Amino acid sequence: MTALKLRSTRVGIVCRISSKNTVSVVVQTLKTHTRYKKLVKVSKKYLVHCDDESSFKEGMKVRIKSCRPISKQKSWYVEEVVN
């Protein structure tokens, strides 16, 4: 039997509509500083594949899910729009 691989998901905000079928999503997480033990906000941008580029606007909150590599930088796709 083969083990199922769980796909990781993240929630972020659309910051840019890059090109056809691609949006840029910013994901913010909280990490603890190694020395000072204080919570620090860390943000990272992901290029995300989407089927309808016209339905997404900047500032929308979306859930993204990992997938096989679509291009050199894209290996995520939009799973759903979160309210």
C-alpha positions, 0 to 999 in steps of 0.5 A, a space after each residue: 500500500 502507498 501512503 497518501 501525501 497530504 497537500 499543504 494549504 495556506 490562507 492569504 490575500 491576493 496582492 497582484 494579478 500577474 498575468 492570465 491564469 496567475 495571481 500573486 498571493 501574500 501569506 503572513 505567518 507568526 514565528 518566534 524569534 530565536 533569541 528574543 522569543 518574541 512573535 514576529 510577522 513573516 510574509 511570503 509571496 506565492 505565484 498561484 494558478 487560477 482558472 478565472 483571472 477575471 473573478 479575482 481582485 486585489 485584496 480578496 482572501 483566498 485559500 491556496 493548495 500545493 500541487 505539482 509544478 505548473 511552471 518554474 515558480 508556480 506550484 500552488 493553485 486557488 482552492 476557494 475564496 474565503 470570506 
